[in-house]
Amino acid sequence: MLAGCCLRGRQWYSRLVTVMGVIGVVATAFPRQHLDWGSRVAYRNPEDIEWTDWFPTAVRGLGVLSVLQ
């Protein structure tokens, strides 16, 4: 997706970076809700998934990295 946006031009890449920043803010502020929503989108049976205790903290860290890009 990143390569496609780069090939389309600066405006597309700028939009992608903005979207990633917004997702990063959500992941930083609400990591558990971000995981719940993402698992509903990505998995057939999201209720069967149990995240380890450290994983929301890792998601929060990735969110911070996304915002700082």
N, CA, C and O of each residue as an XYZ file, in Angstrom:
276
protein
N       0.825     -1.183      0.000
C       0.000      0.000      0.000
C       0.876      1.256      0.000
O       0.591      2.225     -0.704
N       1.935      1.223      0.793
C       2.824      2.372      0.847
C       3.461      2.642     -0.512
O       3.534      3.791     -0.949
N       3.917      1.592     -1.173
C       4.533      1.762     -2.491
C       3.531      2.328     -3.492
O       3.877      3.180     -4.310
N       2.292      1.854     -3.423
C       1.254      2.369     -4.321
C       0.996      3.844     -4.096
O       0.826      4.601     -5.052
N       0.966      4.255     -2.845
C       0.751      5.670     -2.540
C       1.935      6.519     -2.987
O       1.763      7.642     -3.460
N       3.136      5.971     -2.831
C       4.319      6.707     -3.286
C       4.298      6.897     -4.796
O       4.657      7.962     -5.299
N       3.877      5.866     -5.515
C       3.822      5.964     -6.969
C       2.731      6.922     -7.432
O       2.851      7.540     -8.490
N       1.671      7.044     -6.644
C       0.564      7.937     -7.034
C       0.910      9.399     -6.839
O       0.318     10.261     -7.490
N       1.848      9.699     -5.965
C       2.261     11.084     -5.784
C       2.291     11.508     -4.335
O       1.904     10.765     -3.433
N       2.756     12.709     -4.143
C       2.944     13.266     -2.805
C       1.630     13.390     -2.034
O       1.597     13.145     -0.828
N       0.567     13.760     -2.704
C      -0.718     13.947     -2.016
C      -1.231     12.624     -1.444
O      -1.743     12.598     -0.325
N      -1.102     11.536     -2.188
C      -1.552     10.227     -1.704
C      -0.722      9.782     -0.511
O      -1.260      9.265      0.468
N       0.590      9.984     -0.594
C       1.469      9.611      0.509
C       1.137     10.434      1.746
O       1.122      9.903      2.857
N       0.872     11.710      1.568
C       0.512     12.579      2.682
C      -0.774     12.109      3.352
O      -0.879     12.126      4.578
N      -1.737     11.696      2.562
C      -2.991     11.172      3.130
C      -2.752      9.894      3.922
O      -3.318      9.706      4.999
N      -1.904      9.010      3.378
C      -1.601      7.766      4.077
C      -0.930      8.048      5.417
O      -1.271      7.425      6.423
N       0.005      8.966      5.439
C       0.691      9.314      6.683
C      -0.295      9.893      7.691
O      -0.205      9.599      8.883
N      -1.227     10.706      7.227
C      -2.245     11.267      8.118
C      -3.127     10.174      8.707
O      -3.404     10.176      9.906
N      -3.566      9.249      7.873
C      -4.402      8.140      8.354
C      -3.638      7.295      9.371
O      -4.190      6.914     10.403
N      -2.385      7.007      9.085
C      -1.572      6.229     10.018
C      -1.379      6.976     11.338
O      -1.349      6.352     12.399
N      -1.250      8.284     11.285
C      -1.136      9.081     12.505
C      -2.402      9.026     13.342
O      -2.336      8.922     14.567
N      -3.551      9.095     12.687
C      -4.834      9.009     13.403
C      -4.983      7.635     14.048
O      -5.409      7.526     15.198
N      -4.637      6.598     13.314
C      -4.694      5.249     13.872
C      -3.730      5.137     15.053
O      -4.047      4.491     16.052
N      -2.572      5.752     14.946
C      -1.613      5.742     16.042
C      -2.126      6.437     17.282
O      -1.881      5.974     18.396
N      -2.840      7.551     17.108
C      -3.432      8.256     18.257
C      -4.454      7.364     18.948
O      -4.477      7.278     20.176
N      -5.298      6.703     18.164
C      -6.303      5.805     18.738
C      -5.626      4.651     19.470
O      -6.028      4.297     20.579
N      -4.597      4.060     18.855
C      -3.890      2.941     19.489
C      -3.184      3.381     20.763
O      -3.090      2.611     21.719
N      -2.690      4.608     20.783
C      -2.013      5.120     21.974
C      -3.004      5.405     23.094
O      -2.751      5.069     24.251
N      -4.115      6.015     22.760
C      -5.086      6.403     23.780
C      -5.956      5.247     24.249
O      -6.317      5.177     25.424
N      -6.292      4.350     23.349
C      -7.223      3.260     23.670
C      -6.699      1.928     23.116
O      -7.300      1.384     22.190
N      -5.609      1.394     23.650
C      -5.019      0.186     23.058
C      -5.928     -1.039     23.137
O      -5.975     -1.829     22.194
N      -6.635     -1.206     24.222
C      -7.509     -2.384     24.365
C      -8.669     -2.318     23.371
O      -9.003     -3.327     22.750
N      -9.282     -1.156     23.213
C     -10.372     -1.002     22.263
C      -9.867     -1.153     20.831
O     -10.560     -1.703     19.975
N      -8.660     -0.664     20.580
C      -8.052     -0.813     19.254
C      -7.866     -2.296     18.926
O      -8.155     -2.730     17.811
N      -7.390     -3.061     19.890
C      -7.226     -4.505     19.690
C      -8.574     -5.193     19.480
O      -8.699     -6.065     18.620
N      -9.577     -4.806     20.262
C     -10.898     -5.424     20.121
C     -11.478     -5.162     18.733
O     -12.003     -6.073     18.093
N     -11.382     -3.926     18.274
C     -11.909     -3.593     16.953
C     -11.133     -4.318     15.859
O     -11.723     -4.885     14.939
N      -9.796     -4.296     15.968
C      -8.967     -4.941     14.961
C      -9.194     -6.441     14.886
O      -9.185     -7.023     13.801
N      -9.396     -7.064     16.035
C      -9.638     -8.510     16.016
C     -11.002     -8.830     15.407
O     -11.158     -9.868     14.763
N     -11.989     -7.956     15.600
C     -13.286     -8.171     14.953
C     -13.187     -8.057     13.444
O     -13.901     -8.748     12.717
N     -12.307     -7.187     12.972
C     -12.123     -7.012     11.531
C     -11.309     -8.165     10.941
O     -11.601     -8.628      9.838
N     -10.298     -8.627     11.664
C      -9.335     -9.567     11.098
C      -9.670    -11.043     11.302
O      -9.225    -11.879     10.515
N     -10.434    -11.385     12.325
C     -10.646    -12.788     12.665
C     -12.119    -13.170     12.603
O     -13.002    -12.342     12.825
N     -12.363    -14.437     12.297
C     -13.748    -14.928     12.251
C     -14.356    -15.051     13.636
O     -15.530    -14.732     13.830
N     -13.571    -15.508     14.600
C     -14.046    -15.704     15.973
C     -13.219    -14.861     16.935
O     -12.391    -15.400     17.671
N     -13.428    -13.552     16.941
C     -12.583    -12.693     17.784
C     -12.781    -12.931     19.281
O     -11.903    -12.609     20.082
N     -13.909    -13.482     19.654
C     -14.150    -13.727     21.073
C     -13.265    -14.848     21.610
O     -13.113    -14.982     22.824
N     -12.681    -15.652     20.728
C     -11.789    -16.737     21.147
C     -10.356    -16.259     21.416
O      -9.541    -17.006     21.958
N     -10.058    -15.027     21.037
C      -8.698    -14.508     21.184
C      -8.533    -13.930     22.578
O      -9.366    -13.156     23.050
N      -7.443    -14.320     23.229
C      -7.099    -13.759     24.532
C      -5.720    -13.120     24.414
O      -4.727    -13.812     24.190
N      -5.663    -11.813     24.563
C      -4.395    -11.096     24.456
C      -3.631    -11.239     25.764
O      -4.228    -11.203     26.840
N      -2.319    -11.400     25.678
C      -1.503    -11.453     26.884
C      -1.499    -10.084     27.547
O      -1.853     -9.085     26.921
N      -1.101    -10.036     28.805
C      -1.158     -8.784     29.568
C      -0.247     -7.694     29.001
O      -0.565     -6.510     29.111
N       0.873     -8.074     28.401
C       1.822     -7.087     27.907
C       1.466     -6.570     26.515
O       2.015     -5.555     26.085
N       0.574     -7.233     25.809
C       0.322     -6.868     24.418
C      -0.327     -5.486     24.249
O       0.084     -4.756     23.347
N      -1.317     -5.084     25.062
C      -1.839     -3.713     24.911
C      -0.768     -2.640     25.120
O      -0.820     -1.583     24.491
N       0.192     -2.904     25.992
C       1.297     -1.957     26.177
C       2.145     -1.877     24.912
O       2.580     -0.794     24.521
N       2.380     -3.017     24.277
C       3.132     -3.029     23.014
C       2.369     -2.274     21.929
O       2.971     -1.548     21.137
N       1.048     -2.441     21.888
C       0.219     -1.723     20.908
C       0.298     -0.224     21.160
O       0.371      0.566     20.218
N       0.284      0.165     22.425
C       0.405      1.588     22.761
C       1.752      2.124     22.271
O       1.818      3.232     21.738
N       2.816      1.354     22.445
C       4.133      1.774     21.967
C       4.182      1.920     20.458
O       4.765      2.871     19.937
N       3.571      0.979     19.758
C       3.500      1.085     18.295
C       2.671      2.293     17.865
O       2.971      2.934     16.858
N       1.624      2.601     18.638
C       0.827      3.788     18.343
C       1.647      5.056     18.479
O       1.541      5.966     17.656
N       2.468      5.114     19.525
C       3.343      6.276     19.711
C       4.317      6.408     18.545
O       4.550      7.508     18.044
N       4.881      5.286     18.117
C       5.783      5.317     16.962
C       5.080      5.790     15.697
O       5.665      6.512     14.889
N       3.827      5.385     15.524
C       3.058      5.814     14.347
C       2.811      7.311     14.367
O       2.843      7.966     13.325
N       2.562      7.852     15.553
C       2.315      9.290     15.662
C       3.608     10.065     15.416
O       3.581     11.127     14.794
N       4.723      9.551     15.892
C       5.991     10.266     15.767
C       6.618     10.199     14.380
O       7.575     10.922     14.100
N       6.100      9.353     13.522
C       6.696      9.238     12.202
C       6.659     10.554     11.552
O       7.114     10.695     10.417
